[in-house]
Amino acid sequence: MVKLSKKQKLKLKAKESALKFKRELKKSIATALVAALGFLIALSWRDVITSWMEKISSFSPIKGNLVSAILVTIISVVGILIISKLSQDGKK
């Protein structure tokens, strides 16, 4: 069994901390990039969704942005719930 000096223990601990920081940084950058790309996708679909919602809301007595906002919110919440459930399955 090899006995490490105080200096060696400190150096090993610093190296482990640096590796942990590097992993967390990569994870954070990946999350930010995915969020940015998701936002870009949302912006590209904005006009399509808006025109589709205008057609649907024309049949409704409540016209305009309210119906669109409600439908988009419901669809988004369902999507978030599905994605959250799928991401939890891998962690169990």
N, C-alpha and C positions, 0 to 999 in steps of 0.2 A: 504494500500500500504506500502510495507516494503522498508525502505531506507537503502541502503547498504553503508558501510563505504568505504573509498578510498582503504583500504587494502583488503577488500572483493571483490571490483570491480577488482582490480589488480589480485587477486588470481583466480577469475572466468575467466578473460581474458587469463591468463596463461594456465588454464586448457583447455579452448577452443582451444588455439593455439597448445597445446600438442596433442589433439585429431585430429585436422586437419593434423598435421605433421604425426601422426600415420597412418591415412587413406592414405595420399599421399605416404608414405613409402611402405605400403602394395601394393598399385597400381603399384608403380615402380618395386617392387620385382616381382610381377606377370607378368608385361610386360617383364622384363628381362628373366624370366623363359620361357615364351612363345617363345620369340625370340631364346633362346638357344635350345629349343626343335624343333623349325622350322629349325634351322641350322642343327641339328642332322638328321632330316628327309631328308633335302636336300643332306647331305653327303651320306646317305644310298641309295638314288636314283641316285647318281652321275654316277655310272658304268652302270646302266640300261639306263639312258638317253644318255650317251656317245655312247654306242653300237648302240642304236636306231638311233642316229643322224649320225653315220658313215654309216649306211645302207642307210639312206635318202640322205646324201650328196654324196654317190657314184654315184647317178643318175644325179647329178648336175655337170655342167662344172667347177664350183668353188667348189673344194673339201676341206674337212677338217674342221678346227676350225671356219672359218668365217661363214659358213652356220649354224653350230651348235650354235655359239654365237648369231647370228641374230634370229634364231628360239626360242631359250631359252629366249632371251630378250623380244621378242614379247609376248610369252606366260606369262612371268613374269609380264610384264606391264599390260596386260589384267587382270591377277589375282589380282594385286595391286588395279586396278581401281574398280573391283568388290568388294573386301574386303572394300575399302574405302567407297563405296556407301552404303554397308550394315551396316557399323558402323555409318554412318551419319543418317540413317533412325531412329535409336533409340534415337538420340539426339534432333530431331525436335519436 
